[in-house]
Structure formats: structure tokens, C-alpha cells
């Protein structure tokens, strides 16, 4: 039970809340891009959601590196790990969300299904992204 308490305390510490704050800013920015591209510019599901993560990831990298995780490393190694992390989380989250939502909302319009899948994919992405950024991308030596 003590191990579980320590794990929960570590997962939901000050760093977690900083990540959430950065995520709120990044989500507003990314959703504006994704839903504008899909609903107003009529770009595809994959193009719209990918643009969210391409542009949002640039903002996220700098905010999380300097504010959330206060990573002082120099060079491209951390940036490369971050890019690989974002790509993997994106493919897993959106790849799983679309067929699941399509099945749940069968009979609904394609536009509703795609919008719901993009929203669902983003929720899955946030959970995967936090864990992988915290414990892989910006992992501190003592962790």
C-alpha cells in the first residue's frame, strides 16, 4: 500500500499540475488548429489532427522543457526523444480512437464520427504523452 501511495504522490506532484497548465494552453491552441482545419478548411481527419500535433508540439516542447520539467540539457537528443514520443503517442491514440468511435457511433454522420474521434484521440494522447514525457523524454537522473 505504501508503494502505491508513493507512486500516486509522484505521478500527481507539482510537475503534474505544471504539465496540466501547459496542456490547457496547448489544447486551446491545438484544438483551434485541428477543428478549423477540419470544419472550415475541409481538410481530412488525418491532416487536421496531424497539424494539431505538429504545431502544438513545437509549443509544447518549449513550454514543457523549460517550465514543466525544467530540463537544462543542450543538444538535439532531448528534442529527438520528444519528437519520437509525440509521433508514437499520436499514432497510438488517434489510430485507436477512430475505429473505436466509428464502431460506437455507427450510423452517425462521418463528420460527427470524425469530430468525436479527434476529441477521443486527444484524451488518449494526453495520458500517454504525460507518462512518456515524464518518465522517458525529460526523465531526471534520480527517477
N, C-alpha and C positions, 0 to 999 in steps of 0.2 A: 504494500500500500504506500509506503514511503517513496519507493521508486516512482510510482505513478504520480504522486504529488510533486516530486522534483521535476519530472518530465513536464507536467502541466504548468508548473511555475516557469520553467524555461521557455516553453512554447508561447506562453501568454505574458511575457515580461514587457518592459518598456520598448524594446526593439519591435515587438509585435505591433504595438499601438502606433509607433512611428511608421511601420510598413502600411498599416491601415490608412493613416493620414495621407501618405504618398499615394496609396491606391485610390483614395477618393478623388484626388486631383487628377490622377492619371485616367481613372474611369470616366470622369466627365469629359476629359479631352478625347479619349479613345472612342467613347460611345458617340460623341458628336461626329467624329470622322466616319465611323462604321455605319451608323444609321443614315447619315447624309449621303454617303456613297451608295448605299443600297436603295434607299427610298426616294431620294431626289435625283441622283445621277444615274440610277438604274444599273449600277454595276452588279456583278454576280455576288453570291454568298461568299465564295472563297476570296475574291478580290477585296470586297468590302471588309471582311473580318481580318484578312491579312494586313490591309492598310492600317487598321486599328493597331495592330501589334507592331508593325514596322515603325510607325510614327510614335506610338505610345511607348515603345521600348526604348527609344532614344531618350525621351524624357525620363522614363523610369530608371534607366541605368544611372544617369547623373544624380537624380534625387536619392535613389537607394544607396548608391556608392558613397555619397558624401554626407547625407543626412541620416538615413536609417541605420546603415551598418558602419558608417564612419571608416570606410576602408581606405587605407593610406597607400596601398600598393600602386606602383607605377608600371607602365608597360601594357602590352596587349593581352596578357594571359587572362586577367580577370574579365576583360571585355569579351574575349573569345568564349570563356566559360558562360558568361551572361547570355551571349547570342545563341549558343547551343542550347542552353537551358530554356530560353524563350521559345525557340523553334520546337523543341521536344514537347514542352507543355502545351503549346498551341496545337500541334498536330494531334496529340492525345486528346485534349479537351474538345476541340471542335470536330475531330474525327469521331469521337464517341457521341457527342451531343446531337449531331444531325440525324443519324439513323434512329436514335432513341426517341427524339422528339417527333420525327416523322412517323414512327410507329404509334406513339401516344396520341398524336393529333391526326391520325389517318382520317381522311375525309374532309379535312380543312383545306383552305386555300394555301398554295405554295408560299405566298407572301407571309401569311401568319406562321406557317411552319418554319420558314427561314428566320423570321424575326425572333421567334421563341427559341430556336436552336442557337442563334447567336447569343442570346441572353443566357441560356443554359451553359453554353460553351464557356462564356466568360466567368461564370461562377466556378466551374470545374477548374478553369485556368488559374484563378486566384489561389485556390487551395494548393494546387500542385506547385505553383510559382513561389509562394511563400516558403514552403518546406524546402524546395530545392535551392532557392537563393540563400536562405538562412544557413542551411547545413552543407551546401556544396559550393555555390558561387562565391559567397562572401564569408565562408567559414573562417572563424578565428582559430588560432593555433590551439587554444585551450579547450575547444569544443570537440 
